Amino acid sequence: MMKILEVDLGNRSYPIHIGTDLIDQASLFGACEKATSIYIVTNTTVAPLYAARLTKTLETFGKPVRTITLPDGESYKDWKNLQLIFDDLLKFGADRQTMLIALGGGVIGDMTGFAAASFMRGIRFIQVPTTLLAQVDSSVGGKTGINHPLGKNMIGAFHQPVAVVADLNTLKTLPPRELSAGLAEVVKHGAIADAKFLDWIETNAVALKACDTNAMGHAVLRSCEIKSAVVSADEREGGIRATLNFGHTFGHAIEAGMGYGEWLHGEAVGCGMVMGADLSCRLNLISKAELERLTNIIKSMNLPTVPPKFGAVRYMELMQVDKKTEGGQIRYVILEKIGKAQIKSVPDALVIETLVATGAS
């Protein structure tokens, strides 16, 4: 059965549809009725799997449907490949009523959203996330952007989609590594906002790794409930929304230091959560037993828990380029307790202790 959530943002509110075989349901793409043309933005991995099906669905609206296929991978989330979207839109006469459809994972969603925010100063787009990470996190909330060699997601815009269509069946084609990367964000939602959900994740780890449809349905639904509530309360990350970045300050440093694409985003976030939990423990906010428990849950999802050994100086340099940094002061998302997070500045000496203890230095 399909579940529908609403992201409450006043006149920019939109539905999140969660269910199976949703790509084939034209009614979920009703916003395309008013479009003059429709462009599907996807990548070389996803296009052969779902582009033809989605095109068939969208053609029922009687509008021209084109597909823009980008290379696959985090390393391609840059100006050069963003330009490929604009090239096609301009070449084939897109206008203010053109609808973009993001068909793919987080990279495609972020780049399509940024293109939609920028083209003619803003056109509409729909998210059709095909990875678990995108379904539970990046497709919801309107964060769009690209990477810069000096920092991840530092260039972008807030631009909400008009709908999110999360087809659970697309998760069946994910490689195990990609599935595990998405589970990192599921674990994150439990850790920062819902201790009972974390209990459920711990109990259902085997079913989640097997991509059981019922388990995935609940994981996606609860994750989207948590994220949509936070986004509705703090759309532009002026306060509570920043807690959704638990594990991301350390994780983004890993991604930038290794080179984008060497570690998947979810892998870096999973390891970053271990580092963030260690820091929380050093602040006497969570116990060593809770740190060990969270580490074991992350490990049970086949995620790395030991960071690459860049050294403390390099990590501190990389973490300075973070959206939560204010006045040169790095602000960390830490666990006040399991199921509740906060943001605060932490003495560098304590952070270095975490870097040493977790194997990063």
LUMSENU-597681 format. One line per 8 residues: number of its first residue (from 1); their letters; for each residue x, y, z of C-alpha. Coordinates in steps of 0.02 Angstrom, whole numbers, plus 50000, padded with zeros to 5 digits. Layout:
N
NUM) a) X:Y:Z; ...
// end
This chain:
361
1) mmkilevd) 50000:50000:50000; 50057:50176:49963; 50090:50296:50106; 50082:50485:50084; 50169:50613:50194; 50157:50801:50178; 50305:50917:50199; 50218:51067:50276
9) lgnrsypi) 50292:51226:50203; 50138:51331:50173; 50110:51365:49989; 50268:51265:49949; 50207:51107:50036; 50223:50945:49940; 50184:50760:49957; 50304:50614:49981
17) higtdlid) 50233:50455:49904; 50306:50292:49970; 50257:50123:49896; 50290:49996:49759; 50276:50016:49570; 50250:50203:49588; 50352:50245:49433; 50208:50178:49328
25) qaslfgac) 50073:50285:49411; 50044:50443:49309; 49928:50516:49442; 50079:50542:49556; 50157:50657:49427; 50003:50766:49408; 50108:50924:49423; 50167:50886:49245
33) ekatsiyi) 49994:50930:49178; 50043:51114:49170; 50217:51084:49101; 50264:51136:48924; 50400:51002:48919; 50473:50871:49035; 50657:50827:49057; 50712:50672:49151
41) vtnttvap) 50886:50693:49225; 50966:50527:49267; 51135:50437:49255; 51215:50297:49156; 51174:50166:49289; 50992:50210:49321; 50940:50256:49144; 50941:50077:49075
49) lyaarltk) 50838:50018:49224; 50699:50146:49239; 50709:50287:49111; 50600:50201:48980; 50466:50156:49108; 50460:50332:49177; 50458:50407:49002; 50307:50299:48957
57) tletfgkp) 50217:50360:49114; 50257:50543:49080; 50208:50534:48897; 50027:50512:48952; 50026:50700:48984; 50050:50733:48799; 50206:50841:48824; 50380:50817:48748
65) vrtitlpd) 50487:50707:48861; 50676:50709:48846; 50809:50618:48947; 50975:50695:49002; 51097:50558:49055; 51246:50607:49163; 51395:50501:49215; 51368:50407:49378
73) gesykdwk) 51462:50447:49537; 51499:50577:49671; 51656:50632:49576; 51542:50700:49438; 51441:50813:49554; 51525:50971:49490; 51506:51126:49381; 51558:51034:49222
81) nlqlifdd) 51420:50906:49233; 51291:51029:49298; 51325:51126:49139; 51270:50973:49037; 51094:50996:49106; 51090:51180:49059; 51161:51140:48887; 51016:51024:48849
89) llkfgadr) 50883:51138:48921; 50943:51284:48816; 50974:51183:48658; 50798:51112:48654; 50702:51267:48707; 50655:51235:48888; 50557:51377:48969; 50487:51431:49137
97) qtmlialg) 50351:51298:49129; 50473:51155:49097; 50470:51017:49228; 50630:50927:49280; 50622:50751:49349; 50768:50688:49455; 50779:50500:49426; 50922:50429:49527
105) ggvigdmt) 51014:50441:49692; 51073:50588:49795; 51195:50656:49666; 51062:50664:49530; 50935:50736:49651; 51053:50872:49712; 51111:50920:49538; 50938:50918:49460
113) gfaaasfm) 50871:51023:49603; 51012:51148:49586; 50981:51158:49398; 50796:51187:49432; 50836:51322:49560; 50951:51410:49438; 50875:51391:49265; 50776:51549:49223
121) rgirfiqv) 50793:51587:49410; 50686:51441:49460; 50579:51305:49380; 50487:51158:49456; 50555:50983:49483; 50501:50814:49551; 50613:50695:49648; 50607:50510:49599
129) pttllaqv) 50741:50438:49714; 50804:50264:49668; 50929:50236:49809; 50891:50210:49993; 50998:50358:50043; 50900:50471:49927; 50731:50402:49982; 50763:50425:50167
137) dssvggkt) 50863:50585:50161; 50924:50687:50013; 50762:50691:49911; 50668:50774:50053; 50697:50953:50111; 50752:51052:49960; 50940:51052:49985; 51021:51056:49814
145) ginhplgk) 51198:51085:49756; 51366:51026:49693; 51535:50990:49770; 51691:51099:49762; 51866:51024:49776; 51884:51114:49943; 51715:51066:50017; 51563:50956:49993
153) nmigafhq) 51394:51034:49951; 51461:51209:49980; 51383:51278:49821; 51195:51263:49801; 51023:51327:49845; 50868:51284:49944; 50738:51236:49814; 50594:51122:49862
161) pvavvadl) 50525:50991:49741; 50340:50989:49700; 50331:50803:49744; 50437:50655:49797; 50395:50484:49723; 50490:50348:49819; 50465:50180:49731; 50525:50045:49850
169) ntlktlpp) 50548:49922:49707; 50694:50024:49640; 50791:49974:49796; 50792:49793:49736; 50922:49837:49602; 51043:49920:49724; 51213:49839:49752; 51237:49787:49935
177) relsagla) 51364:49925:49962; 51241:50059:49905; 51105:49985:50014; 51218:49990:50166; 51262:50170:50128; 51078:50214:50135; 51055:50121:50298; 51179:50242:50377
185) evvkhgai) 51052:50382:50357; 50914:50271:50427; 51021:50238:50582; 51056:50424:50595; 50872:50466:50607; 50851:50346:50753; 51008:50409:50839; 50959:50593:50833
193) adakfldw) 50770:50591:50847; 50689:50425:50895; 50767:50301:51017; 50625:50177:50988; 50657:50182:50801; 50841:50144:50835; 50783:49993:50938; 50679:49936:50788
201) ietnaval) 50828:49959:50671; 50938:49856:50785; 50808:49717:50792; 50775:49717:50604; 50954:49734:50540; 50948:49569:50445; 50784:49611:50357; 50848:49784:50311
209) kacdtnam) 51009:49717:50236; 50905:49590:50138; 50800:49735:50070; 50639:49659:50136; 50498:49765:50065; 50400:49779:50228; 50555:49825:50328; 50610:49950:50197
217) ghavlrsc) 50437:50026:50190; 50440:50061:50376; 50620:50125:50372; 50584:50246:50230; 50419:50303:50305; 50486:50336:50480; 50643:50420:50413; 50539:50535:50302
225) eiksavvs) 50422:50573:50447; 50570:50628:50552; 50652:50730:50415; 50493:50812:50352; 50448:50867:50529; 50620:50946:50552; 50616:51029:50380; 50442:51099:50413
233) adereggi) 50505:51177:50574; 50670:51242:50505; 50677:51244:50315; 50840:51340:50294; 50941:51260:50433; 50941:51405:50553; 50927:51291:50704; 50860:51116:50730
241) ratlnfgh) 50882:51059:50549; 51071:51060:50573; 51052:50910:50690; 51013:50807:50534; 51199:50826:50497; 51252:50708:50637; 51408:50620:50573; 51421:50735:50424
249) tfghaiea) 51559:50853:50482; 51678:50708:50507; 51602:50617:50358; 51622:50760:50236; 51804:50775:50291; 51828:50591:50248; 51748:50614:50077; 51850:50768:50034
257) gmgygewl) 52012:50695:50102; 51994:50530:50010; 51931:50610:49849; 51745:50613:49808; 51680:50442:49766; 51814:50338:49852; 51698:50316:50001; 51511:50323:49971
265) hgeavgcg) 51425:50466:50062; 51333:50346:50178; 51493:50254:50219; 51576:50417:50270; 51423:50469:50371; 51417:50300:50459; 51598:50315:50511; 51570:50499:50553
273) mvmgadls) 51430:50449:50672; 51551:50337:50766; 51668:50485:50781; 51525:50600:50832; 51466:50475:50962; 51642:50460:51031; 51648:50649:51049; 51477:50645:51136
281) crlnlisk) 51545:50516:51256; 51697:50624:51294; 51577:50765:51336; 51493:50646:51460; 51328:50655:51366; 51315:50471:51320; 51395:50322:51406; 51532:50209:51340
289) aelerltn) 51403:50071:51328; 51292:50181:51218; 51442:50226:51110; 51483:50042:51090; 51303:49999:51051; 51288:50131:50914; 51456:50078:50842; 51396:49897:50836
297) iiksmnlp) 51233:49946:50749; 51331:50042:50617; 51450:49896:50597; 51302:49776:50581; 51248:49872:50425; 51416:49829:50344; 51477:50007:50362; 51655:50059:50405
305) tvppkfga) 51683:50115:50584; 51869:50157:50575; 51910:50318:50480; 52055:50342:50359; 52213:50398:50446; 52238:50576:50383; 52305:50642:50547; 52228:50770:50665
313) vrymelmq) 52295:50924:50577; 52224:50872:50408; 52054:50827:50483; 52041:50995:50569; 52084:51083:50405; 51952:50985:50311; 51818:51014:50442; 51845:51202:50438
321) vdkktegg) 51758:51198:50267; 51588:51151:50338; 51422:51243:50326; 51403:51238:50516; 51567:51330:50544; 51537:51506:50611; 51672:51636:50632; 51805:51504:50606
329) qiryvile) 51731:51398:50746; 51681:51222:50698; 51512:51175:50771; 51477:50989:50793; 51317:50889:50800; 51330:50781:50954; 51211:50665:51046; 51133:50740:51201
337) kigkaqik) 51067:50564:51226; 51014:50422:51112; 50867:50494:51015; 50912:50678:51040; 51049:50785:50962; 51117:50960:50987; 51242:51075:50901; 51386:51152:50995
345) svpdalvi) 51565:51209:50984; 51690:51090:51062; 51870:51123:51116; 51992:51067:50982; 52088:50965:51111; 51935:50855:51141; 51906:50833:50954; 52087:50780:50933
353) etlvatga) 52062:50652:51071; 51918:50580:50968; 52024:50579:50810; 52161:50483:50900; 52042:50362:50987; 51948:50318:50829; 52106:50289:50727; 52096:50446:50620
361) s) 52262:50511:50686
// end
